[in-house]
Amino acid sequence: MSTWIRQTHRWLSIVFTAAVIANFVAMGLGEPPPWIVYSPLPPLFLMLATGLYMFALPYMRRGK
C-alpha cells in the first residue's frame, strides 16, 4: 500500500504543477474563469493527505 500511495503522490504533483502553470497562463491572457483559478486545490489537498501519510509512516513503523 505504501508504494501505491507514493506513486499517487508523484502523479498528483504532476497534475498540481500543470494546474498551476495553466493558472499562470490564463492570468496572463486576462481574467481567468473560476474553474481554472481553483483547479490546483483538489490535487493539493490530496497531496497533503498522501504527504502526511508518508511523513508519519516511519514513526508508525518504529512503534511496532
Beta strands, then each sheet from edge to edge (+ up, - down):
end
